[in-house]
Amino acid sequence: MSTGWQDANLKIKHDLLAEIEAHKHSGNKSQDLEVLRAFSQRWMAIGRVHPSQHQQLWDKYKQLLDKHYGQLNVEQAERRQMQFKEHVTNLKSSNDGMFELDRESRLLKRKIDEKVTELQQMERNMGMFNFKSAAGEAMRQEMEKNVERMKRDVERMKAEHKQLVVEMRTPAVPEARPTA
């Protein structure tokens, strides 16, 4: 059963989805990217909806943004980097921002360690196979492709972790204090 505020958030999210869907690009890529970032910030600022509706709304939101980013010829890696920067900014600006950044950093470090272990296991497994047949050669190529993709993922996550560490070391802007 949804509450009144969940219903209100649902309506706001539907209105924002309609606005994103109707959005037309100006032709200025940087300006259009700013508009898409603003859509993302507004989406994140809207509160929760009932869990039964969350995934459907999220899928529609991602589909619409992907369509717009695709029209702007923004590569997936660039989109992922922009989304991560926005995520870090949101974490840092929360009430317990440094705690959230530290938690995110530890989580990302754990994921990196898991991926590295998985990558090492894949490489060991490749050494045990005999790839002399045609099917074996196809399997080897597929495994090599997976290893390369995983290496790229690890490098991306390491760069994100480094960015988190830099953000944690960057002092927050002090609030202006009134003079007496």
N, C-alpha and C positions, 0 to 999 in steps of 0.2 A: 504494500500500500504506500503510495507516494504522499509526501507532505505538501503543504502549500508552497513552501519555498522551492521544493523540487519541481513542482509544476511551473512555478514562475521561471526557474532556471531553464526548464525544458522549452518554454515559449521563447525565451531570450536566445537560446542556442538555435532553435528553428529559424528565428528571424535573422540571426547572423549567417546561418547556412544559406538562406535565400539571398542575403546581401553578397556573400562570396560568390554564389552561382551567377548572380547578375552582373558582377564586376567586369568591366571592360578595361583592358590595358591601355595606358596612355601612349605607349611607344617609347617612353623613357625607362630603360631597364632598371636603373637604380631607384627611380621613383616608384615603379611598380613593385619592386622587391620590398620597399619600405611599407607599401600598402599591405602586402602579404604578411609582413612581420607584424604589422598593427592588427591584422585579423587574428594572427596567432596569439598575440598578447591579450586581445579581448576575449578569445576563446578560453584561455587559461584563467582569466580573471572571473569568468562566470562560474558560479558555484556548481556543486554536484547535482546530478539528476538521479532518478531512480536507477539502480543497477541493471534492471531488465532493459532499460533503454540506452544505457551508456554505450555499449559496443556498436549498436546500429548508428548512433549519432557520430561516434568517433570514426567509424569506417567511411561515412558520408563526408565528414570533414576532411579526412586524409585524401579521399578521392578527389574532392574539389581542389584542394591545395596542390596536389600532384598534377592535376590538369593545368592549373595556372603556371606552376613552375615549369612544366613541360613546354607550354607556349612561350615562355621566356628563355627556353633552351638552357635552363639551369641544370647542371649535372647532378646526379644523385649524391655524389660525394660532397659537393658544395652545399646542397640542401641539408644533408646530415650535419655538416659543420655549422651551418647557420642555426639549425634547431638546437644543437648542443650549446652554442654560445647563448642562445635565448634561455635554455634550461638553466645554465650556470647563473645567468643574470637573475632569473627568478629565484633560484636557491639563495643567492647572496642577499637579495633584497627582502627575504622573509625575516620574521622576527628573530629566529634563531639561525641566521644565515651561515655563520661560521660552523656551527654544529652540522647543519645540512650539507655544507661543502665537504666537511671532513668525512661524514658518513658516505657521501657519494664517491669520494676519493677512495675510501677503503673498499667499497663495493666494486668499483672499477678495477682496482688493483687485484682483487680476488678473481674477477672475470679474466683479467690478463693472465694470471697464473694458471687458471684452468685451461685457457686456450693454448698456452705454451705447452702444457703437459699433453693436451690432446694432439697438438701438432707434432710433438716428439714421438708420440705413440704412432701416429699415422706414418711418419717417416721410417720408424723401425719396422712397421708392418710392410711397407713397400719393399724393404730389403729382403724380406722373407719370401716374396712371391716370385714365381717363375713366369715371365711375361713372353715366352717364346711363341705362343700361338696368336692368331689374329684377335681372338677374344681377349687374350691376356694383354695384348698391346692396347686395345681399347680401354681395358680396365686400368692399365698403367697411366694412360693419358688422362683419364677421369680422375684418378687419385692425385696426379701431379697438379691438375687444375684445382682440386679441392685444397691441396697443400698451399698453393699460391694464393688462393682466396683467403685462407686462414691467416697466412703471413700478412696480407694487407690489412685484415681485420685487427690483428695484434698491433701492427704499426699505428693504425688509426686510434685504437684504444690507448696506446702509449702516449700519443700526441694529446688526446683528450685528458689523460691523467696529468700530464705535464701542465696543461692549461688550468686544470683544477688547482694544482699546487701553487701556481703563480697567483691565481685568484685568492687563495687562502693567505698568501703572504702579502697581498696588497691590502693596505689598511683601508677600512671603510672611511668615507668622507665624514669628518666630524660635523656634528650639528652646530649651527651658529648659536652662540650663547648670548642672551641679552645682556647689555651693559647696564650697570647700576647707576 
